[in-house]
Amino acid sequence: MIIDKMEKDELTYHVPVLLKESVDGMNIQPDGTYVDVTFGGGGHSREILSRLGDGGRLLGFDQDEDAERNIVNDPHFTFVRSNFRYLHNFLRYHGIEQVDAVLADLGVSSHHFDDSERGFSFRFDGALDMRMNKRAGLTAADIVNTYDEERLADIFYLYGELKNSRKLASVIVKARAAQKIGTIGEFLETIKPLFGREREKKELAKVFQALRIEVNREMEALKEMLYAATEALKPGGRLVVITYHSLEDRMVKNIMKTGNIEGKAEKDFFGNVQTPFRLVNNKVIVPDNDEIERNPRSRSAKLRIAEKL
């Protein structure tokens, strides 16, 4: 069977990472209420729905209009076209007080990376955009052309974990003084000389990751969602999160261990850490070699599961 490229892209868009492990981690009860805050290709949601009974309910969040094409026609399912940072508001809007589990898969769906129109990937040329929500504010080009040097360096250092962040920022500022950087091609031309051949792909991916996080205000959104999820879960409810880089993972680990993003442990009179969660898996869960081979993008995925006390 020959699959053409379009179909192949569609198939990878639907490949959910750590599917069984994450949905098992939600501890689904047939009549429970669940939230998939990263609906995307709908892979995790379909698996959750297959385990629900008559009284079960699932809300799927996605701010990306492309995700609407994957909406599941199921009476137990409600699609919310919104950034997951507004989890609290939409639960209230739908009259839901508490939920049994919240699932978040923080990998940007591969579909974005392959969509050259949206400027998510350095493998194709296109406008330097990177907005998940095309109705939203600044593009990556705006950031690259207007942020001052220090702020650019901070973004590359914090969100891309790039050691040469200062040099990178200074090269960009010099280049844009001569000519505005508008496309992925122009941007690559500016920064490529800074990276050696052998590590080039890895380093460029980090540069693009950093811009994407800034454009979409991903860290603020994640923080708000994690606090809202903590509040919405009923006792015994599960928080299940798949992360892809250390900054996200640190935030998730902190909230599960201490109840806050900073990881500041509040202790009671006896020195016991006051946390709203119990860790379900002490050791982080990662994909096996088979999965990594089938879906290379799952390579850096880490799954953490915690239960609300």
N, C-alpha and C positions, 0 to 999 in steps of 0.2 A: 504494500500500500504506500503510495507516494503522497506525502503531505506537503502542500505548498508552504511557502514561507509565512504567509499571513496566518494560515491555520496553526503552524508551528508556534508562532508568536502568541497566538490566542491560547494555545495549550500551556505554554510556560507561564502565561499570565495567571492561569488557574492553578498552578502547582503550589499547594500550601506547604509550608515548611513545618517539620516536626508535627505532622497532622495528628497522628494517633496519640502521641505523648502529650500534646497540649490539650486536646479535647478530653482525653482520659483524666488529665489533671484538673479539669473543671468539675469532675465528680457529678455528672449530669443526672438529675432526677427527672422522670418523665413530665412532672407537672411544675417544674421550676421555671424561674424567670432569669434569662441570661442576656448578656450583652457582648457582642463582638464589635469592639470599637474601631477595628481596622478591616472593614468588609472586603475591600479590594476586589479580587477575582471571585470571591464568595466561597472559596474552598473550605475554609474552617466552618463557615456558617452552614453550608450544606451538611457537613458531618454532624454538627450540633443538632440541626433540625431532624436528622434521621434518628436521633436518640430521644426526641421529645414525644410525649403522649398528648392526649386531648387538652389537658390543662396547661401545657407548656407554652412558653413564649420567648421569642428571641428578637432583640433589637440589633440592627446592624448599622454602624456609623461609617460614613465616608464623605469627605468633603470634595471628592473628585468626581466630576460629572461622568467620566468614563465608567466609573463603577456602577452607575445606574443601569448600564446595559446588562449587568450580571444579576440583577435583582431576581430573587427566587420567588416564584409564584407559590406561596404557601400561607394558609390562613394564620399560622402561628408566627409569621415573620413581619416585622415592621422595618422599613428602611428609613434612616434619618440622614438626609444630606447635610452634614455639618462636620466641622472639625471636632475631634473627640474632646477638645478642651471644654466644650459646652455640655458634657455628659450630665452634669447636675441639673441644668436647666431643662434638658429634653426628657429626663426621667420624670421630672416634676410635671412637665407638659403632658406626658402620656399617663399620668396618674400612677406612676410606679414609685412606691416608697423605698423598697429594698430589693436587692437582687441576690441570686444564688451564686453567680460567678461572672467575672469580667475577664474577657480574653483580649490581649493586644499583641499583634504581630508587627513590630516596629520597622520591619524591612520595607523600604519603599518597594512597591510591587515592581517586578522586573519589567513590567509593561512600560513604566515611566522611563526606565533606563533606555529602552529600545525605541522610544518615540522621539525621533530627532527634532520634530516640530517644537517639542517642549523644552529642548535644551537641557536634558538631564544627563546626557552621556557624552563622553569625549570621543566616543567611537564614530560619531556622525557629526556632520556640520549642521548648523541651524542657528536660530537666534539664541543668545545667551539668556535664557529665561528662568527655568527651574521652579516656577510657581505650580504648586499642586492644585491650587484653586485659581483658575484663570481670572476670577473676578477680584482677586486680592491685590494688595499693594505692590511693593518694590519687586523688580526682577533682579536676577543675578547681574545683568549688565548695569543696572542702576547702582548696585552696591560697588561693583568693580570700578565704576567711573566717578563715584561721588564720595565714598567713605574716605576719611583721611588715613594716612599711612599707618598710624598706630592702631587704629580700629581694625583695619584690614589684617594687620599682623596678629592681633588678638584672636580674630575669628579663625585664621588658619592654625594658630597654635592650640586654641581651646577645642575647636570642633573638628579639626583635621589631624590634630596631634602631630603637626609637621615641625621638624626641628629647624628648618630654614625659613620659618614664617616671616622673619623680619626682612630677609633678602627678597623673598617673594613679593612682599608688600612694596618694597622700594622699587623693584623692577616694574611692577604694575603701574605705580604712580608716575614713573618716568615715561613709560610707553603712552599712557593716556594723555599726557601733556602734549604729545605730538599728534595723537589721533585717538578719537573715542573708540573704545573696544565694544563692538556690537554683536559679534558672532562667536560661536565656539571656536571656529578656525582662527580668528584674530586673537582670541584669548590664548589658545594653545601656542600660537607663534610667539607670543610674548613670554610665556612661562616655560616652554619646553627646554630651552637651553640650560635651565637650572637643574635639570634632572638627568642623571646618568642613564644610559640605555637599559642596564639590567634591572633597575628598580623603577623605571619610568612609569609603567602601567599602575603599579601599586601607589606611587606617590601622586600621580594625577588623579586617581580615584579619591584620594584623601582631600585634594584641593576641591574637587567637585562636591564631595560630601560636605565639606565645611560651608561652602556657598549655599548648598541646598538647605542645610540646617538653619542658616541665617535668614534666607529668603522666606522660609516657611515658619520661622519662629518656633522650630520644633521643640527646643528644650523647654521653653515656657509652656507650650501646649502640653507636653508630656508631664510636667510638674503639676499642672492644674488637673489633668486627667487622673493622675495617680492619687491625688488628694480626694478628688470626687469619688473615685472607685472605692477607696478606703472607707469613706463615709457611707456609700450606698450599699456595701456588702452586709448581709445579715450575719450574725454569728454562725460560724461553720461554713460561710461562703468562701469561694476561692478567687484569688487574684492570680492570673496566669499570664506571664509576659515573656515574649521572645524578643531579645535585643540583638543588635548587630555591631555595636561598637562600644568601647569601654566607658564613654561618658554616659550613655543611656544605661548601660549595665550597672554602673556605680549608683545611679539615681534609684533604679529599681531595687538593687540590693539594700541600699540604705533604708528605703521606705519599708521594706519587708522586715528588716532587722530592728529598726528603731522607730518607725512610724513617721519619719520625716526625711526629706530629700538630702539634707546636709549630713545625715548619719549621726546627729548628736543624740547620744543615748540619755534619755531621762530616767533617773533611777528613783525607786521608792525608798522609804526609810531604811529598808533592809539591804539596799544595794542591788535589788533586782531591776533589770531593765524593763521599763514600762513600754511595751510595744503592742500595737493592735493585732499583730500577726504571730502565727506559729509557722515556721518553715516546714513545708511538706517534703521538699527535697533539699537536704543540706548541701549536697553536691550538685553543681549546675549540670543540666542535661544538654548534651550536644548531639548533632546528627551523626549517625554511623556512616561508614565509608560508602555504603550502597547509596544512601540518600545524597551524599555529596557528589557522587558520580552522576546520579540522575539529574540533580539540580545544583549546579556548582555554586549558585548564589546562597545556598544554605550553609556554606563553609564556615562563616563566622557567627552563625546563629547560636544563641545561648538561651535556654529556657529555665525560668525560675517560677516556682509555684509556692504560694503561701495561703494559709487559712486564717480567716478572721476569728479572733477570740471572742 
